[in-house]
Amino acid sequence: MQAPTHILSGVIINRIFKWRNYRPVALFLTFFFCLFVHAVFDKLSVAVYGSDDMNLNDPFWLIYHLGMWLSTIVLLYIFWRDYKWGIVFSLLPEIDWIVIGLQHLFHFTISFYSVPWIHFSMNYVIDQIPPFNYAYLLPDNRSNPWACIWELLLIGVLAFIYRAMVNYRKNIHF
């Protein structure tokens, strides 16, 4: 899944656990659920468009990823001040790919970090939970451009959930 999906899920989780009186507990629960949701989304990512190789000659790949980068920047600009912990925790597992990518880019190796350890650990845990250990049955649509519709729908659902949460909290009068 792309960054906007993780950012919106982190914003929603951070909003759910926005407790002022129990700040350490709220941060721990935000951290835990952001990692859990990231792992679930990564398991589901086999069914959405996400080619592993960078293909700058493919106009669809270029437009899709440019749109995702722009929406990532916009979401960070909109939500960073109020939901920074949820965003950081939801994107934290991506450190794997940053470290591995930097090793390939600058031609150096960190002997203990040649594989994505955070993702492997999260996948191991998710594979032990009954509904999620059937994710291998999902079709592999990572190279199908039409499969981006599923991620765009998920982003839309997450935006709708956030909007509903904001409207719900404004309508409570104590």
ABEGO torsion letter per residue (X at the ends): XBAAAAAAAAAAAAAAABBAABAAAAAAAAAAAAAAAAAAAAAAAAABBBBABBBAABAAAAAAAAAAAAAAAAAAAAAAAAAAAAAAAAAAAAAAAAAAAAAAAAGBBBAABABBAAAAAAAAAAAABAAAAAAAABBBAAABAAAAAAAAAAAAAAAAAAAAAAAAAAABBX
